[in-house]
Every structure is written in structure tokens, then in C-alpha cells.
Amino acid sequence: MTIDIRFSVLGPVQAWRGETEIELGSPQQRAVLAMLLLRAGTLTTLDEMVDAIWGADTPRTAGGTVRTYISRLRRILDPDGTGAVTIASLSGGYTLRVPAESTDLGRFRRHVARAQTARQRGDLGAASTALREALGLWRGTALAGLPGSFAAAHRERLGELRIATLSDRIGADLALGRHAELTIELSTLVAALPLRESLREHYMLALYGAGRQADALATFREFRRRLAEELQIGPGAELQRLHQRILAADPALLPEVEPEPVAAPLVPTQLPPGTSDFTGRDAELAEITGLLARSGEVPVVAVTGMGGVGKTAVAVRAAHAVRAAFPDGQLYANLGATTDRPADPFVVLGGFLRAYGVPDEQLPELRSDRVALWRTLAAGRRILLLLDDARDSAQLRDLLPATAGCAAVVTSRRRVLDLPGSRWIKLDPLSSAEALTLLERVVGARRVHGERDAAQLLLARCSYLPHAVRLVGARLVARQHWTMTDVGRRIDEEMRLACAPVAECGVASTPFEWGYRQLPAAQARAFRLLALPDGPDIGVVEGAAMLEQSESEVETILESLADVHLVEAGRRGRYRYVGLIKSFARHRAEVEDGAVACAEALTRMRRAGELLPAALS
């Protein structure tokens, strides 16, 4: 009998007619179908179905409910009444007869039988291929999401069948000499199933065959320790014999066949390209690269500073400078702290594991298991991580390797105080000479030298921030007829606009907008209003008068703004705004607080005895 319908039990229970998935109803209804499929035409009584789904908590209406499920399944599976798929009623029970090939479990068994035949005739390559095809039919945990004792028991049985088949395939691959390419897969499996002795045996043999005798012996010692601590037993006799043979470097452990050629190990190189006009930062780069070169530890170097100061550019530059010292790969992740959706470490870990060849179907479903697997893969390797725009230690901690030889460069607007072992480097704006050099590299030295005084004024308006300098440079390149004075005047006009500037003109707002949006309401209001006075800085006393809060409350707010580099802390309770940030804050005050509220805040400050002129015209 051939029918145009396929069933799946090696994962969620599903069915398809052609390429169209069939809606099978509730989990309990799917459990009834799974029971009929797995019993392969054998009679299943109504009582067995009821007990399998509900057990001791069987409701009085359970029998009628199962009959309803059967009726619905008949309509779903054979809507035209052709009899192609029939659930037959016999002697108080039901049977479902479908060809073995119509279920993924039937096809799985066919592939396994092919592998056994190939192995018997000595064709290990064909056996490995057939077993790979069998394992490729799995789509997760068998009978996923189904309730009841029957599903639970078969879920465990099928899971064991999957592991046994996987072990057979790995055994065939080892016999074919594929040791090196198996080490990553087996490290994943050992991390997921740490007490499975057969997998540990395969892993030791793969490491030994890949020329990593010391690692093979280390994994035995780790397994022996785990068994003693968790189960108070020792390794089995077979594993102990393998340990002794590896200690003795027994040549008979390796296959006599000529190993198949394998591709070079996958080495991810994910660093973003550096900026071609990078300028200055010699001292900071020397410090970062020196820290990353430290041996015997896992150096974590973090770069912090205000928006637009060039944290990412410096981190990328430093990472490229030391990449040769990390031959096992360089990984990059944008953690998105200044976006609406910061990166989930669980997802980032998945990307790291994929970069080292772990297929999607072998990615652990628990975060703790992904962390363990990532650290297992990183152990013994020299890997460099660039983690850009980090939010906090919770986002970073699980991403960092735990063994010496690896290193990480982190960028963050906020210094993460509870990240042990990290060294933090704060970036300040460029010097005026460095900013001038950067502008020359963007627009050309001849044009800058022709308007040198106007260029210096323009750079001061940009507060010597690399991001702002590049933006004004790009505007000059795009409009050759504009002068430096023209661009400076337009920046001043944009800062006075009550509406947001157009996309190309976000010199002031772009680097600071995300940090500002993340401020709590009280901090945001203080950030806006305390920028109003014209003086070089603002103190706690006048700030308290402007905000109508206590001095201790204002000091706490100002310190929190300093933590995210929206103000700079000075001496004796004084704080200052960088020019562009001050202009941005005043603009937000005009838009959000209004002229009246701004004037009242300045009046309160004057009444408190500070003789500072009003800032708003």
C-alpha cells in the first residue's frame, strides 16, 4: 500500500499530506496517534490508552474523550473517506496500519539495517553514511511535548536508541581514521552526557588518534573524578584498559587503514574590518595589546568612554594587532547594550559553538550546558573574543573562556564593576592635533590647510570626538562647495532646532541618543536641566537648587551620569559636560521641559547665590 502521508515521531509528533502539514489537535490527541503508530498495527485497547495518557488521575469521562480523539483522527487522516489511512476498531481496541516507510521511525530502522549489512561485508564507509542518514531524521526529542506514561517511556527508549546509533556511527568513523574531525563533535556529546562511558571512550580514542595524547589522558582523569564524586564508583574495565593503552602509546589503537584526508580545522576569523582613517590612541593601544599578550591567565581588557569617542574602533584595532597570537580563532559579538534588544548570551553562545563546527541539532538546549560546552571547546585553544557594546556582567560572564591562552576585549558605555580580573581603559576625546589629522584623512590635507582656523573651530564644536569629526568630514566630502565655516554654522543651527535633525546631520545627537534614552526619568531630567548654566562646570550645591532636591540626591544622580560618561567628574563635587553633550542636553531640555521650566530652574540657581547667566536665549 502506498499513501501520500508521512508521520513523524522522532521529534514533535507531526503528519504531512504531500508538503502540507496536517493539524493533529491537542497533545492528548497526538499521544493517541503516537501510541497507534508506535505499536505498529498491534491492537491497543481503550483502557490501555486511557491509562497511558492519564494514569492515576484518570477522569470519569476519559473513555469517551479517547473515542472522540479517535473519531477526529479518522476525519483528519482520511478526510475523503478513501480508506488510505484507517484506524480500525477491533475487540474493544484500535489499530492503525501504515507502511513502515511512512514514518520517520520506520525509515530510521531501514537505514540502521543497511548499516549493519554494510558493516558485515566490511564496508565501513557505507555503514557510516547509512547511520548518518538515520540520525539525520531526528528533529529533537522524540515525542516532544506529549503527556502520559506511554510517551515518557518511549521517549526514553527512543533516546537511548539514538545515542546507541550515534555511538555506532562514531565507532565506524574512528575505524576509518577520522579522529581529528570527531574531536569537536565528541567534546559536545561528552559535555551533554558526561556520565556516558561509551562516549568518553570514543572521545579518548579520537583525541589520541588526533595526536592529543595528553588531552586523552586528561579526559579520563576528569571522568574518573566525576564518577567518584557523583556516584562513588570508578570507570569500567574497558575504559581503564584503554587508559593504559593510551599511556603506553599502543600503536594498535590506530586503524591500519590509511586515514582519509580531512579538511583543515575550522578557524573562525570574525573580527570586523578596521577603520582606514584611524588616528591617534598610541598609548591606549600599547596598553591593551600588552595586557592581551599576558600568559598564564585569561586577560579581559575593557574599553569604556562616552558615546562617539571611538571605543569600538580602538578595540578592533587592538584585536587585529594581536590576532596572530590567537591562531585558534577570533570571535566577534555585538552585545547591543545601546539598542532596544540587547543580545541574549544564550544566543551568542550558540553562534560561538556554530563557529567551531557544532551543528544546530547538537546545540544544548540549556544555557548552563552551552556554557559548559563552550568552555570545553575553548580549553587548550588560543581564542580571542571581541565583545562589543556590553551591558553588564550577567551578559558577559558566561561568554568568557575559563582557561589560560584565551583573551577578550570588551567595549561598554558603563564600567562593569563586578567583572573579576578585568582591566578597564577609559578613552577621552582626541587631542586637537589628533582630531585635525583625522579630519585631514577624511577630507584631504589641502582642504583643511586652506581653512585651518575655521577647521580648528569646527573641531572644537565636535568636542574632538572621532564620531563627530568623521560625520562633519563626510558632509564636507559630499558638498565640495561648502566651507568649514558653513558646516560649523549648520551644526549650530541644528542644535537649536526643536525637531530632530535629518539623518546625515546627527553630529550632536547620534552618539548620545541611546545612552540618554536608557536613563531613568529623574536622571534624564537632571541631565537636561544641569546643562543650562553657561559656566565651565556645575556643582552639587547649585544642582540641588535647580532640581529642588537634596545635595546628596543630586550628587548620586551626577555620579550615575558620570558612570555612563554623560558628564565628567571633577574636583570638589564639580561636574562638567563635554561641549557636544552639553548642546545635546540643552536641546533636549528645550524640547522636553520647555522654556518656562528651563528659566525657572536657572532662577532657582541664581536665588541660591550662584551668579551664573542664563543659558537659553
C-alpha positions in Angstrom: 0.0 0.0 0.0 1.3 3.4 -0.9 -0.2 6.5 0.7 0.7 10.2 0.3 1.1 10.8 4.0 4.1 10.9 6.3 4.3 10.7 10.1 7.0 11.9 12.5 7.7 10.7 16.0 11.4 11.4 16.2 10.7 14.9 17.5 7.3 16.5 17.9 4.5 14.2 16.6 3.5 15.6 13.2 2.0 14.4 10.0 2.1 15.7 6.4 0.0 15.1 3.3 2.4 15.8 0.5 4.1 19.0 1.6 1.2 20.3 3.7 1.3 19.7 7.5 -1.8 18.2 9.0 -3.2 19.8 12.2 -3.3 16.9 14.6 -5.1 18.7 17.5 -4.3 18.7 21.3 -1.3 17.0 22.9 -3.6 14.2 24.2 -4.9 13.6 20.7 -1.4 13.4 19.4 -0.5 11.0 22.2 -3.3 8.7 21.0 -1.9 8.8 17.4 1.7 8.2 18.6 0.6 5.2 20.6 -1.1 3.7 17.5 1.9 4.4 15.3 4.5 3.0 17.7 2.5 -0.2 18.3 2.7 -0.8 14.5 -0.7 -2.4 13.8 -0.9 -4.1 17.2 -4.3 -3.9 19.0 -4.4 -1.2 21.6 -7.3 -1.3 24.0 -9.3 1.7 25.2 -8.2 1.0 28.8 -4.5 1.0 27.7 -4.9 4.4 26.0 -6.7 5.9 29.0 -4.0 4.6 31.4 -1.2 5.7 29.1 -2.4 9.3 28.9 -3.9 10.0 32.4 -2.6 7.2 34.7 -3.9 7.5 38.3 -5.5 10.8 37.5 -8.0 9.4 35.0 -11.2 11.5 34.8 -14.6 9.6 34.6 -15.1 10.8 31.0 -11.7 9.6 29.8 -13.1 6.7 27.7 -15.5 9.0 25.9 -12.7 11.5 25.4 -10.5 8.9 23.7 -13.3 7.8 21.4 -13.7 11.5 20.4 -9.9 11.7 19.7 -10.2 8.5 17.5 -13.2 10.0 15.6 -11.3 13.2 15.0 -8.1 11.5 13.8 -10.1 9.4 11.4 -11.5 12.6 9.8 -8.2 14.3 9.8 -6.1 11.5 8.3 -8.7 10.3 5.8 -10.9 13.3 5.0 -12.1 11.9 1.7 -13.1 8.5 3.1 -10.9 6.6 0.7 -9.6 4.2 3.3 -6.0 5.1 2.6 -5.4 5.6 6.3 -7.7 3.6 8.5 -8.0 3.4 12.3 -9.7 0.1 12.7 -11.9 -0.9 15.7 -11.3 -4.4 16.9 -12.4 -6.2 20.2 -12.6 -3.1 22.3 -9.4 -1.5 20.9 -7.9 0.2 17.8 -5.2 -0.5 15.3 -3.5 1.8 12.7 -1.7 0.1 9.8 0.6 2.2 7.7 3.7 1.3 5.7 7.0 1.5 7.7 8.3 4.0 5.2 5.5 6.4 6.0 7.0 7.0 9.5 10.4 8.5 10.2 11.0 5.7 12.7 10.5 3.1 10.0 12.9 4.9 7.7 15.4 5.2 10.6 15.3 1.4 11.2 15.8 0.8 7.5 18.9 2.9 7.4 20.3 1.2 10.5 19.7 -2.2 8.9 21.6 -1.0 5.8 24.5 0.0 8.1 24.5 -3.4 9.7 24.7 -5.1 6.3 27.5 -2.8 5.2 29.5 -3.5 8.3 29.1 -7.2 7.9 30.7 -7.0 4.5 33.5 -4.7 5.8 32.3 -1.5 4.1 32.7 0.9 7.0 32.2 3.9 4.8 28.8 2.8 3.6 27.9 1.9 7.2 28.9 5.4 8.4 26.9 7.0 5.6 23.7 4.9 6.4 24.0 5.7 10.1 24.3 9.5 9.3 21.2 9.3 7.2 19.4 7.5 10.1 20.4 10.1 12.6 19.5 12.9 10.2 15.8 12.0 10.6 15.8 13.2 14.2 14.3 16.7 14.8 14.8 17.0 18.6 13.5 14.9 21.5 11.2 12.1 20.4 7.5 12.5 21.2 8.3 16.0 22.4 5.5 17.6 24.4 3.3 14.6 24.7 1.7 13.7 28.1 1.4 10.4 29.8 3.5 7.4 30.9 3.5 5.7 27.5 5.1 8.7 25.8 7.6 9.2 28.7 8.7 5.5 28.5 9.1 5.5 24.7 10.7 8.9 24.8 13.5 7.4 27.0 13.7 4.3 24.9 14.0 6.1 21.6 16.5 8.5 23.2 18.7 5.5 24.1 18.3 4.1 20.6 19.5 7.5 19.2 22.6 7.5 21.4 23.4 3.9 20.6 23.1 4.6 16.9 25.3 7.7 17.3 27.9 5.7 19.1 27.9 3.1 16.3 28.4 5.8 13.7 31.3 7.3 15.7 32.8 3.9 16.1 32.7 3.4 12.3 34.3 6.9 11.7 37.1 6.1 14.2 37.8 2.8 12.4 38.1 4.9 9.2 40.7 7.1 10.8 38.5 10.3 11.2 39.9 11.1 14.6 40.6 14.8 14.2 37.3 15.7 12.8 35.5 13.8 15.6 37.1 15.7 18.5 34.7 18.7 18.4 31.6 16.6 18.0 32.6 14.3 20.8 33.5 17.2 23.1 29.9 18.4 22.6 28.5 15.0 23.4 30.7 14.4 26.4 29.6 17.8 27.8 25.9 17.0 27.2 26.2 13.4 28.5 29.1 13.5 31.0 28.5 10.0 32.5 28.1 8.1 29.3 31.1 5.8 29.3 31.0 4.7 25.7 31.1 8.3 24.5 34.0 9.0 26.9 35.9 6.0 25.4 35.3 7.3 21.9 36.5 10.8 22.9 39.7 9.5 24.4 40.4 7.5 21.3 39.6 10.4 19.0 42.0 12.7 20.9 44.7 10.1 20.9 44.3 9.5 17.2 44.4 13.3 16.6 47.8 13.5 18.3 46.5 14.8 21.6 47.6 12.1 24.0 47.8 14.4 27.0 44.2 15.6 26.4 43.0 12.0 26.1 44.6 11.2 29.5 43.1 14.4 31.0 39.6 13.5 29.9 40.0 10.1 31.6 41.1 11.7 34.9 38.2 14.2 34.7 35.7 11.3 34.1 37.2 9.2 37.0 36.9 12.2 39.3 33.3 12.9 38.3 32.3 9.2 38.8 33.9 9.2 42.3 32.2 12.5 43.4 28.8 11.8 41.9 28.3 8.0 42.0 31.2 6.8 44.3 32.3 4.3 41.6 35.2 4.0 39.2 35.5 3.7 35.4 34.6 0.4 33.8 37.2 -2.2 32.9 37.1 -1.4 29.1 37.8 2.3 29.8 40.6 1.5 32.2 42.2 -0.8 29.6 42.0 2.0 27.0 43.6 4.4 29.5 46.5 2.0 30.0 47.0 1.5 26.2 47.0 5.3 25.7 49.6 5.7 28.5 51.7 3.1 26.7 51.1 4.8 23.3 49.9 1.5 21.9 50.1 1.7 18.1 47.4 -0.9 17.7 44.8 1.7 18.9 45.0 3.4 15.5 43.4 1.9 12.4 45.6 0.1 9.9 43.7 1.8 7.0 45.2 4.9 5.5 43.3 7.8 7.2 41.0 9.8 4.9 42.2 13.3 4.1 40.2 15.8 6.2 39.7 19.4 5.9 41.8 21.8 8.0 40.2 22.5 11.3 37.7 25.4 11.1 39.3 28.6 12.4 36.7 31.4 12.7 38.1 34.9 11.9 35.2 37.2 12.7 36.9 40.5 13.6 35.2 43.5 11.8 37.5 45.5 9.5 39.4 48.3 11.0 38.8 52.0 10.1 41.1 53.2 7.3 41.4 56.7 8.8 42.1 55.5 12.4 44.1 58.2 14.2 46.0 58.5 17.5 45.4 56.3 20.6 49.0 55.1 20.6 49.3 54.9 24.4 45.9 53.1 24.7 46.7 50.6 22.0 50.1 49.8 23.6 48.4 49.2 26.9 45.7 47.0 25.5 47.9 44.9 23.3 50.4 44.5 26.2 47.6 43.2 28.5 46.3 40.8 25.9 49.7 39.3 25.5 49.9 38.2 29.1 50.4 34.4 29.6 49.1 32.2 32.3 45.7 33.9 32.7 42.7 34.9 30.7 43.1 38.7 30.2 39.9 40.7 29.9 40.6 44.2 28.7 37.6 46.6 28.6 37.4 49.9 26.8 35.0 52.5 28.1 34.1 56.1 27.4 31.4 58.4 26.2 29.4 57.8 23.0 31.3 58.7 19.9 34.7 58.5 21.5 35.8 55.5 19.4 35.7 52.6 21.7 34.9 50.0 19.0 37.5 51.4 16.6 40.2 51.1 19.3 39.1 47.6 20.3 39.0 46.4 16.7 42.4 48.0 16.0 43.9 46.3 19.1 42.3 42.9 18.2 43.8 43.0 14.7 47.2 43.9 16.1 47.3 40.7 18.3 45.4 38.3 16.1 48.5 36.3 15.2 48.9 35.4 18.8 45.5 33.7 18.7 45.7 31.1 15.9 42.7 29.1 17.0 40.3 31.8 16.1 38.9 35.3 16.7 35.2 35.7 17.6 33.1 38.8 17.5 29.7 39.6 19.0 27.8 42.8 19.2 26.0 42.6 22.5 23.7 45.6 21.7 23.6 47.3 25.1 22.7 50.6 23.4 19.9 49.1 21.3 16.3 48.2 22.1 17.2 44.5 22.2 20.5 43.6 23.9 21.9 40.3 22.9 20.9 37.2 24.9 24.1 35.3 26.0 22.3 32.0 25.2 22.0 33.1 21.5 25.6 34.4 21.4 26.9 31.1 22.8 25.1 29.3 20.0 26.9 31.5 17.5 30.3 30.7 19.1 29.6 27.0 19.1 28.5 27.0 15.4 31.7 28.9 14.5 33.6 25.8 15.8 31.5 23.4 13.8 28.8 22.3 16.3 25.7 21.6 14.2 22.4 23.1 15.2 20.9 19.8 16.3 23.7 19.3 18.8 23.5 22.7 20.4 22.5 22.2 24.1 19.0 23.5 25.0 20.0 24.7 28.5 22.2 27.8 28.9 24.4 26.0 31.6 25.1 23.2 29.1 26.0 25.7 26.4 28.4 27.4 28.8 30.0 24.1 29.7 30.4 23.1 26.1 31.8 26.5 25.1 34.4 26.3 27.9 35.2 22.7 26.9 35.8 23.7 23.3 37.9 26.7 24.3 40.1 24.7 26.7 43.6 24.2 25.2 43.0 26.7 22.5 44.2 30.3 21.9 41.0 32.2 21.1 40.4 36.0 21.1 37.0 37.4 21.7 35.8 40.9 20.9 32.6 41.6 22.8 31.3 45.0 21.6 28.8 47.2 23.4 28.3 45.1 26.6 25.6 45.9 29.1 26.7 44.2 32.4 28.5 41.3 33.9 25.5 39.0 33.5 25.7 39.4 29.8 29.5 38.9 29.8 30.3 36.3 32.4 29.2 33.1 30.5 30.8 34.2 27.3 34.3 34.4 28.7 36.6 31.4 28.4 37.9 30.0 31.7 41.3 28.7 30.7 44.6 30.4 30.1 45.6 31.1 26.5 42.3 32.9 25.5 41.6 36.6 25.9 38.8 39.0 25.5 38.4 42.7 24.5 35.2 44.3 25.7 33.7 47.7 25.0 31.0 49.3 27.2 29.5 52.7 27.8 29.4 51.8 31.5 32.2 50.3 33.6 31.2 46.9 34.8 32.4 46.8 38.4 31.6 43.2 39.2 33.6 41.6 36.4 36.6 40.0 38.2 40.0 40.2 36.7 39.1 42.8 34.1 41.3 45.9 33.3 39.4 49.0 32.3 40.8 51.7 30.0 38.9 54.9 29.6 39.1 56.8 26.3 39.0 60.6 26.3 38.3 62.7 23.2 41.2 63.1 20.8 43.7 65.9 21.2 43.2 68.9 18.9 46.2 67.8 16.8 44.8 64.2 16.5 41.4 65.5 15.6 42.9 67.7 12.9 44.9 64.8 11.5 41.7 62.7 11.4 39.8 65.5 9.6 42.7 65.7 7.0 42.4 61.9 6.4 38.7 62.2 5.8 38.5 65.3 3.6 42.1 65.8 2.4 45.0 67.8 3.9 44.9 70.5 1.2 41.3 71.5 2.0 41.9 71.5 5.8 45.1 73.6 5.5 43.3 76.1 3.3 40.9 76.8 6.2 43.0 75.9 9.2 41.5 78.4 11.7 37.9 77.5 10.6 38.8 73.8 10.8 40.0 74.2 14.4 36.8 76.0 15.4 34.8 73.2 13.7 36.7 70.5 15.6 36.1 72.3 18.9 32.3 72.3 18.0 32.7 68.5 17.6 34.4 68.3 21.0 37.2 66.4 19.3 35.1 63.2 19.3 36.1 60.9 16.4 32.5 60.0 15.5 31.5 63.7 15.2 34.7 64.6 13.3 34.0 61.8 10.7 30.4 62.9 10.3 31.4 66.6 9.6 34.1 65.3 7.3 31.7 63.2 5.4 29.4 66.3 4.9 32.4 68.3 3.6 33.3 65.5 1.1 29.7 65.2 -0.1 29.4 69.0 -0.6 32.6 70.3 -2.0 31.2 73.9 -2.3 30.7 74.1 1.5 33.4 75.7 3.6 34.3 74.7 7.2 32.5 77.8 8.4 29.4 76.7 6.5 29.4 73.3 8.3 30.0 74.9 11.7 27.1 77.3 11.2 24.8 74.5 10.2 25.8 72.5 13.3 24.9 75.5 15.5 21.5 75.8 13.7 20.8 72.1 14.1 21.5 72.3 17.8 18.8 75.0 18.1 16.2 73.0 16.2 13.2 71.9 18.2 12.8 68.9 15.9 15.3 66.1 15.3 17.9 66.8 12.7 17.9 64.9 9.4 19.8 61.6 9.3 23.0 62.9 7.8 23.3 65.8 10.3 23.2 63.9 13.6 26.6 65.2 14.7 25.4 66.1 18.1 22.6 63.6 18.8 23.8 60.3 17.2 26.5 59.2 19.7 24.5 60.1 22.8 20.9 59.3 21.9 20.9 55.7 23.0 22.6 56.4 26.3 20.1 59.2 27.0 17.1 57.0 26.2 18.2 54.5 28.8 18.3 57.0 31.7 15.6 56.8 34.4 13.3 59.8 34.4 15.0 61.5 37.3 18.4 61.1 35.8 17.2 62.3 32.4 15.7 65.4 33.8 18.9 66.2 35.8 21.0 65.6 32.7 18.9 68.1 30.7 18.5 70.9 33.3 22.0 70.9 34.8 23.4 71.6 31.3 21.7 75.0 31.2 24.2 77.2 33.0 27.0 78.7 30.9 29.8 78.1 33.3 32.5 75.5 32.7 31.0 73.1 35.2 28.2 72.5 37.6 28.4 71.9 41.3 26.2 69.8 43.7 25.0 73.0 45.5 23.6 74.8 42.5 22.4 71.5 41.1 20.4 70.9 44.2 18.7 74.3 43.8 17.9 73.8 40.2 16.4 70.3 40.7 14.8 71.1 44.1 16.4 68.0 45.6 18.9 67.4 48.4 22.6 67.7 47.8 23.2 64.0 48.5 20.4 63.1 46.0 21.9 65.3 43.3 25.4 64.0 43.9 24.2 60.5 43.5 22.5 61.4 40.2 25.6 63.2 38.9 27.8 60.2 39.8 25.4 57.9 37.9 25.6 60.2 34.9 29.4 60.1 35.2 29.3 56.3 35.2 27.8 56.4 31.7 30.1 59.3 30.6 27.3 61.8 30.0 29.2 64.1 32.4 32.8 64.2 33.6 33.6 64.2 37.3 36.0 66.9 38.5 37.3 68.1 41.9 35.3 69.0 45.0 31.9 68.0 43.7 32.1 69.7 40.4 31.0 68.1 37.1 31.3 69.2 33.5 29.7 68.5 30.2 31.7 67.9 27.0 30.6 70.6 24.5 28.6 68.4 22.2 26.9 66.6 25.1 26.0 69.9 26.7 24.5 71.1 23.4 22.5 67.9 23.1 21.3 68.1 26.7 20.2 71.7 26.3 18.4 70.8 23.1 16.5 68.0 24.9 15.7 70.5 27.8 14.1 72.9 25.3 12.1 70.2 23.6 11.0 68.1 26.7 10.9 70.6 29.6 10.1 73.8 27.7 11.4 77.4 28.0 9.4 78.2 31.2 10.7 75.2 33.2 14.3 75.9 32.0 14.0 79.6 33.0 12.6 78.6 36.4 15.5 76.2 37.1 18.0 78.9 36.3 16.2 81.3 38.6 16.3 78.9 41.4 20.0 78.5 40.9 20.5 82.3 41.0 18.5 82.7 44.1 20.7 80.1 45.8 23.6 82.6 45.3 25.2 81.3 42.1 25.9 84.3 39.8 25.7 82.4 36.5 23.9 83.9 33.5 21.0 82.2 31.8 22.0 79.8 29.1 18.9 79.9 26.9 18.1 82.8 24.7 
